Amino acid sequence: MKRLKTLCGAVALASTVALTACGGSGTGSGVAQSGGDLVMARADEATSLLPSVPTDNASIWVIEEIYDTLTVPDQSGKSVQPSLATSWTQSPDKLSWTFHLRKDAKFTNGKAVTSADVKFSIEQNQKSDAPFSFIDTVITKIDTPDAATVVFHTKKPWSPLPADMALYANSIVPADYGGKSATEFAKHPVGSGPFKFASWSKGSSLKIVKNAKYWRKGLPHLDSVTFTTVPDSNTRATQLASNQIQINEYPSNSSIKTLKAQPNLTVNMFPSSEIDYLSMNVRRAPFDDVNVRKAISLAIDKKAILQAVYYGHGTLAGGFLSPTTWAHNASIKPVPHDVAAAKAALAKSSHPHGFTTTIMVGSGSQDSSSEAQLVQGDLAKIGIKVKIKTLDPSAESTAKHAGNYDMAFGLYTTDIVDPDEIARFAGTYDGGSNTLYSGYKNSKMDALAATASSSSQQSERKAAYDKMQQIIADNVPYIPLFYVPGIYSYGKVKGFHPAATGNYFLEKVQLTK
Amino acid sequence: MLRWFARRLLLAIPVVWGVVTISFFMMHLAPGDPARTALGEKASNASVAALRHQWGLDQSMPLQYLNYLKQLVHGDLGTSVYYHAPITSLMAQRLPVTIILVVLSAILTMLISVPLASRSATHPNGIAAVAVRLFNAVVQGAPTFFIGAMLILFLGVRIAIFPAGGYPADIGGRAWALVLPALTIALGTVPIMVRGLRAAMIESYGSEYVAFARSKGLPERPIRYGYVLRNAGISGVSILGIQVGALASGALVIEQVFAIPGMGSMLMTGILNRDYALVQACTLVFGLLVVVVYLGTDLAYARLDPRARLS
């Protein structure tokens, strides 16, 4: 999932003033009521409700309410639960997976969900222009022996498949989009999820209403959910205070303390798979020298950044796989802040007296720019002069992909509950990002990722992932900085518990009086 | 008159072509890839290449430019790759909102500026004039987004008369929701307007026709409205005409703060996501808007000032 930390810097300045002054009127722990319209404000508008198209969270979280997937992530983000599929098994030769579908699920157009719909849906996400096609490229063929059975044939033994099927991009749509073109279907999407698409006034709000015939009996509780687009984080906070909205996505870090002080508002942090990192371009001198990279890692006072920029919301990171996955290597501890050790490491390097370099920062992100200044100060202490280079997010992304930078910040989250996606994305050169844009190449990492995804023994997989995390920790192509929680502030709401993968499960949410 | 109008319209063509061309090349030469931005950082290079091909971004830039001009001549603004929708339909939803916002803020600018300017022109050393000067300094010094945030805080939350941002579905709610943003934008232009009007009014008060009107025994009220404001109004109109560009760019920022779904927020989204067609279309529309307003300003001149001839 993609999340731009967009926060108009100048506006953030005003937010502190405004927030300390505003009062609240919502009640955090009232009596749950049935029905009602929940209003949720978000920074960005959804871009498309066609599952195979978008990559932005604003779209993803609506898609997850409208459609079902074969499996669904559990709360912790460690495994998947049955959803449209009731059970699944891997063949003895490990080259195919068979999924058995539930028979009581219906699309909101009244038609039953069948294996033909599943085949069509997955094939849409296999098209080359689909952003998440890489997740499904391992599937060579989809068979539908009967209406309630789907068989996926895979190129190689593939353990992550049940987790892959929980990805929003693999949501189940009616076969042939119910006879419509993709564009027409996207205007009036039809799924089998807890909510049904109602209306979308582009630029301001998107409304979904209760699917009364949802196959999970008794759900959802709400009558409808309205997602409004409010770009300014300060305006979202004041709207929450005046009960104009009930849930605020992404309150700014700086506003959390004041929000917490308000008796009627709840600020909650949910474990998320987000990891923020600092990447170094090992293709360029002097970052090709591991001692330089180690020196930088030791010189940065991560604890101070966590306090100053994140206001303490998060934990210092060790291994590059998040603690929300079972593959997390807990034996890797965060690198301590040690200036003497950093100087010693630099002394052993090709540039013992330091050098001049740049750090790239995306514009519009107050957080990244403060982080860069703190890193600049820390590195100056060991003789490394850092210039801060600000680029707008799109240009920044191009520079990262082209390997045209020295140091850069970034963050990643997982889209599937299996560690395979991130192990490849952040651990291997060919996994999509050239090892998080560092350009670090190590054939051992590729071999370990392959072993882990083909083995069906969890212990064997874990051993491989542990080793991968150790290799990154030893070679430091990038520094995992923080494990960051998902932060939401809300008013008169009960039962709102986003999963580690970000799913909202709005069918379980209730408004309170 | 008709000939004048036709000539002005013809002159607008190179202006519009210039706007279109500059925005095309500025967007295409800026680093950043729309396909990568749309597909996210995890998408494979093959997916990005497939999308670039689908969108015609793998063609040479002159060819893309010619295709764009051809499309434009046919009245087709293209498709937004971010919103997955034809731009004409997006414009139909968003342009009226911004136009209403700009018109409303122009009206508010006049409603606030005229009394303030005439008061400080008639009593240049009074307490009111000092207060107006102070007000001008504060309002002009504070950035509009800050003023917007403060208005939301006081009139949206403390004394909840107006909604704290947002754009409701009903017409009445919408009109109400536009008041604070329009006021915020207007406050950005008021100081310039007040200063210009005040100077023009003071000059007008010192003129011979006012002395003549006084000497023939006309009371102060008709002098102020019939002579002074009528003459100062000419400079007022030209200031307002020039400021429409500023009002429109004010709308760009303020729509974000108040969550108003107009052209400004769409243009911002377009720029950040490298939605070339969308940004070009927005710039074109803003350009046309300014051309039309300048035309209107000239027409208003002729109406107010018999000395100005449309030739």
Interface residues (C-beta under 8 A of the other chain):
Chain A: K2 T6 C8 A10 V11 L13 A14 S15 V17 A18 A21 C22 G23 D44 E45 T47 S48 L50 V53 T55 D56 S128 D129 A130 P131 F132 S133 F134 T183 A186 S201 K202 G203 S204 S205 T228 T229 V230 P231 D232 N234 T235 T238 Q239 A241 S242 Q244 G364 L391 D392 P393 S394 A395 S397 T398 A399 K400 H401 D415 E421 F425 G432 S433
Chain B: A30 P31 G32 D33 P34 R36 T37 A38 L39 G40 E41 K42 A43 S44 A46 S47 A50 L51 Q54 Y82 Y83 H84 A85 L90 Q93 R94 P143 F145 F146 A149 M150 I152 L153 G156 V157 R158 A160 P163 A164 G165 G166 Y167 A169 Q256 V257 F258 A259 P261 G262 S265 M266 M268 T269 I271 L272 N273 R274
